[in-house]
């Protein structure tokens, strides 16, 4: 039985590498792309690899320590290319570098520096280690943290629901698309065994992502139909000329691709299951205000509005709490992952506010500006 491959989004054979004329001459991205196009090497470090490491070190310092937005865009967009190399087309020429010494040195430098900076930023929001060892406290903490909204957060959701034009909603949906396609992969990377019950719960969420066995109901295909309804496609390279969407996307894979961050990854995955309900409801209201029937025209958002109301508590009770009960020392890791995801969400809201013309909201937060 043949399937309609026109609805299938497959990774580009050539990866997400931009051409040299599209990248600044001294950028990390250009140097990275040259290395990925270069000869395969697993042990040998070539001068071009040393140049890449030096450029990444310099740009991380400029971005993380001095708040240079161009440097942050350069390093996070480059890291996006790295994760797409790990998750992209198996026949891509870049895939042969997956185990190369220079490639993993790049990942390690980026991940360690970025994660350390973000953890420093959320450190004052962490609860006491004693409180975090109690499952009941952890459950209430996640529920409360996911419901926190700044004036800017509320302004973005209100604008999507009450004021956004069809064109603005289309731009939002297109910008959101890359993570919606990759969310299943983030779940898969959280699946390696820790406890049977945890694997069971994550498997339920994966089954739901796959449309519960119905080929046309997979969430990725639902999202493709949403794009088509608006006459949109996703460019191979995201149209984000801003570091914040890249950083939020990369966070899932920074955590998930490192076993030592496994608990952080699960805490990070818990948060969108809890806070996306309100965002999806705002998008549904905005689409219907513009004349669409969300249940039929935009089933991805309509179904998530209803489904995530159940998924969030299920994730807490089936993933987070059993781990805290079995391994109390993991509780702070789970909470740290949750806070990192909330930081990424707030940065993304800043990005959306600027795109929607809401940057004059009085309490535009300064967190995450570096």
C-alpha positions in Angstrom: 0.0 0.0 0.0 1.6 3.3 -1.1 1.7 6.3 1.1 1.4 10.0 0.2 5.0 11.0 0.6 4.2 14.6 -0.2 3.1 15.0 3.5 6.3 13.5 4.8 9.0 15.9 6.0 12.4 14.2 5.5 15.8 15.7 6.3 17.6 17.3 3.5 20.3 15.0 2.0 22.8 17.9 2.0 21.9 18.8 5.6 21.3 22.4 6.8 24.7 23.9 5.8 24.4 27.3 4.3 26.6 28.3 1.4 29.7 30.2 2.1 28.3 33.4 0.6 25.5 33.3 3.1 27.8 33.2 6.2 30.1 35.9 7.5 33.7 35.4 6.6 35.0 35.1 10.2 32.0 33.3 11.6 32.0 30.0 13.5 29.3 28.9 11.2 31.5 29.2 8.1 34.4 27.4 9.7 32.1 24.6 11.0 30.6 24.1 7.5 34.0 23.9 5.9 34.9 21.2 8.4 31.7 19.3 7.8 32.3 19.4 4.0 36.0 18.4 4.5 37.6 15.0 4.7 36.4 12.6 7.3 38.6 12.2 10.3 38.1 10.5 13.7 41.3 11.1 15.5 43.5 13.6 13.6 43.0 17.2 14.3 43.8 19.5 11.4 44.6 23.2 11.5 41.1 24.0 10.2 39.8 22.3 13.3 42.0 24.3 15.6 40.8 27.5 13.9 37.2 26.4 14.5 37.8 25.8 18.2 39.5 29.2 18.6 36.6 31.0 16.8 34.0 29.2 18.9 35.9 30.0 22.1 36.1 33.7 21.1 32.5 34.0 20.1 31.2 32.2 23.2 33.1 34.8 25.3 31.7 37.7 23.2 28.2 36.3 23.5 27.9 34.9 27.0 30.2 37.3 28.8 29.6 40.5 26.8 26.0 40.1 25.5 26.9 40.3 21.8 23.7 39.1 20.1 25.5 38.5 16.8 28.0 36.2 18.5 25.1 34.3 20.2 23.3 33.9 16.9 26.6 32.6 15.3 27.3 30.0 18.0 23.7 28.8 18.5 23.0 28.6 14.7 26.2 26.6 14.4 25.2 24.2 17.2 21.8 23.8 15.4 23.8 22.5 12.4 25.7 20.1 14.7 22.5 18.6 16.2 20.9 18.4 12.7 24.0 16.4 11.7 23.3 14.0 14.5 19.6 13.7 13.7 19.5 14.4 10.0 19.8 12.4 6.8 22.0 9.3 7.3 23.5 9.7 3.8 24.5 13.3 4.4 28.2 13.8 3.8 28.3 15.6 7.2 27.2 12.5 9.0 30.6 10.8 8.6 31.9 13.3 11.2 29.6 12.1 14.0 32.5 10.3 15.8 35.3 12.7 14.8 37.4 14.1 17.6 37.0 17.7 16.4 33.2 17.4 16.1 32.8 16.1 19.6 35.3 18.7 20.9 33.0 21.4 19.4 29.9 19.9 21.0 31.6 19.7 24.4 32.9 23.3 24.4 29.5 24.7 23.2 27.4 22.5 25.6 29.5 23.1 28.7 29.8 26.8 28.3 26.2 27.5 27.4 24.8 25.2 30.0 27.0 26.7 32.8 25.9 30.2 31.8 22.2 29.3 31.8 22.4 27.4 35.1 24.0 30.4 36.6 21.1 32.5 35.4 18.5 30.3 37.0 20.4 29.5 40.2 18.5 31.9 42.4 15.2 30.2 41.5 16.2 26.7 42.6 14.5 25.4 45.8 16.4 24.1 48.7 17.9 20.6 48.3 15.9 19.4 51.3 12.5 20.5 49.8 13.4 19.0 46.4 13.7 15.5 47.8 10.0 15.3 48.6 7.8 14.1 45.7 4.8 16.2 46.7 6.8 19.3 46.8 8.3 18.6 43.4 4.9 18.0 41.8 3.5 21.3 43.2 6.7 23.1 42.2 6.4 22.0 38.5 2.7 23.0 38.4 3.3 26.4 39.9 6.4 27.2 37.8 4.7 26.2 34.5 1.8 28.6 35.3 4.0 31.6 36.0 3.4 34.4 33.5 5.1 37.8 33.2 3.3 40.7 31.7 5.2 40.0 28.5 4.1 36.3 28.5 0.5 37.3 28.9 0.8 40.0 26.2 2.1 37.5 23.6 -0.7 35.0 24.3 -3.3 37.8 24.4 -2.1 39.2 21.1 -2.1 35.8 19.4 -5.7 35.3 20.6 -7.2 38.7 20.1 -5.2 40.8 17.6 -2.8 38.8 15.4 -3.6 38.8 11.7 -3.6 35.7 9.6 -0.2 36.7 8.3 1.2 37.1 11.8 -0.3 33.7 12.9 1.2 32.1 9.8 4.6 33.6 10.7 4.3 32.3 14.3 3.3 28.8 13.1 6.1 28.6 10.6 8.7 29.7 13.2 7.4 27.1 15.6 7.5 24.3 13.1 11.0 23.1 13.4 10.6 22.1 17.0 7.2 20.6 16.4 8.8 18.3 13.8 11.7 17.4 16.2 9.7 17.0 19.4 9.2 13.2 18.7 13.0 12.9 18.4 13.4 14.6 21.8 11.0 12.0 23.3 12.9 9.2 21.7 16.2 10.4 23.1 14.5 10.4 26.6 13.5 6.7 26.2 16.8 4.9 27.2 16.1 2.9 30.3 16.1 4.2 33.8 12.9 2.6 35.3 10.2 0.4 33.7 7.4 2.7 34.7 9.2 5.7 33.3 9.8 3.9 30.0 6.1 3.0 29.9 4.9 6.6 30.4 7.3 8.0 27.8 6.2 5.2 25.4 2.6 6.4 25.8 3.6 9.9 24.8 5.5 8.6 21.8 2.4 6.5 20.8 0.3 9.7 21.0 2.9 11.6 18.8 2.6 8.8 16.3 -1.2 9.2 16.1 -1.9 6.1 18.1 -1.3 3.9 15.1 -3.3 5.9 12.6 -0.8 6.9 9.8 -2.6 10.1 9.0 -2.9 11.2 12.6 0.8 11.5 13.5 1.4 14.9 15.0 4.0 15.8 12.4 1.5 15.1 9.6 -1.1 17.2 11.4 1.4 20.0 11.5 2.2 19.7 7.8 -1.5 20.0 7.0 -1.6 23.2 9.2 1.2 24.6 7.1 -0.4 23.6 3.9 -3.7 25.3 5.0 -1.7 28.5 5.1 0.1 27.9 1.9 3.4 27.5 3.8 6.4 25.2 3.7 9.4 25.1 6.1 12.7 26.2 4.5 15.5 23.7 5.1 17.3 26.3 7.2 15.1 28.1 9.8 14.3 31.7 9.0 15.3 32.8 12.5 17.7 35.8 12.4 17.9 35.7 16.1 19.7 33.5 18.6 16.8 32.8 21.0 14.8 30.4 18.9 18.0 28.5 18.1 19.0 28.3 21.8 15.6 27.0 22.8 15.6 24.4 20.1 19.1 23.3 20.9 18.4 22.9 24.6 16.4 19.8 24.0 19.3 18.1 22.3 22.0 19.5 24.4 20.4 17.7 27.3 19.1 14.6 25.5 22.3 13.8 23.8 24.3 13.6 27.1 23.5 10.8 29.5 24.7 12.8 32.5 21.9 15.3 31.7 19.2 12.7 31.4 17.2 13.9 34.4 17.5 17.5 33.3 16.2 16.4 29.9 13.1 14.8 31.5 12.4 18.0 33.6 12.8 20.1 30.5 10.3 17.9 28.6 7.8 18.2 31.4 7.4 21.9 31.1 5.9 22.3 27.6 3.4 19.6 28.4 2.2 21.8 31.2 2.5 25.4 29.8 1.7 24.8 26.1 -2.0 24.4 26.8 -2.5 28.1 27.2 -0.4 28.9 24.2 -2.3 26.5 22.0 -5.6 27.8 23.2 -4.5 31.3 22.2 -3.5 30.2 18.7 -6.8 28.4 18.3 -8.7 31.4 19.4 -6.7 33.6 17.0 -7.2 31.3 14.0 -11.0 31.0 14.6 -11.2 34.8 15.0 -9.6 35.0 11.5 -12.3 32.7 10.0 -10.8 29.2 10.3 -12.4 26.2 11.9 -9.5 25.0 14.1 -10.9 21.5 14.8 -10.7 20.8 11.1 -8.3 23.3 9.6 -5.7 23.2 12.3 -6.1 19.9 14.1 -2.5 20.0 15.4 -3.2 23.0 17.7 -6.8 22.0 18.5 -5.8 18.5 19.6 -2.8 19.7 21.6 -5.0 22.2 23.4 -7.1 19.3 24.7 -4.4 16.6 24.9 -1.7 18.5 26.8 -4.2 19.2 29.6 -3.9 15.5 30.4 -0.3 15.0 29.2 1.3 17.4 31.7 -0.1 15.8 34.9 0.6 12.3 33.4 4.2 13.2 32.8 4.6 14.5 36.4 2.9 11.4 37.9 4.4 8.8 35.5 7.9 10.2 34.9 9.0 12.9 37.4 7.6 11.6 40.7 8.6 7.9 40.4 12.2 9.1 39.7 12.1 11.4 42.8 10.8 8.5 44.9 13.4 6.1 43.7 16.3 8.5 43.4 15.9 11.6 45.5 19.2 13.0 44.4 17.7 13.3 40.9 15.1 15.8 42.0 17.3 18.9 41.7 18.3 17.8 38.2 14.7 17.5 37.1 13.9 20.9 38.5 17.0 22.4 36.9 15.8 21.1 33.6 12.4 22.6 34.1 13.8 26.0 34.9 16.1 25.8 31.9 13.0 25.2 29.7 11.1 28.1 31.3 14.1 30.3 30.6 14.1 29.3 27.0 10.4 29.9 26.8 10.7 33.4 28.1 13.5 34.2 25.7 11.3 32.9 22.9 8.5 35.1 24.0 10.9 38.1 23.9 11.6 37.1 20.3 7.9 36.8 19.5 7.1 40.1 21.2 9.6 41.9 19.0 8.3 40.2 15.9 4.7 41.1 16.8 5.6 44.7 17.7 5.1 44.2 21.5 8.6 45.1 22.6 7.3 48.2 24.4 5.5 46.1 27.0 6.5 47.9 30.3 8.1 44.9 32.1 10.0 43.4 29.1 12.3 41.1 31.1 16.0 41.6 30.9 16.7 37.9 31.8 18.4 35.9 29.2 19.8 38.9 27.2 23.3 37.6 27.2 
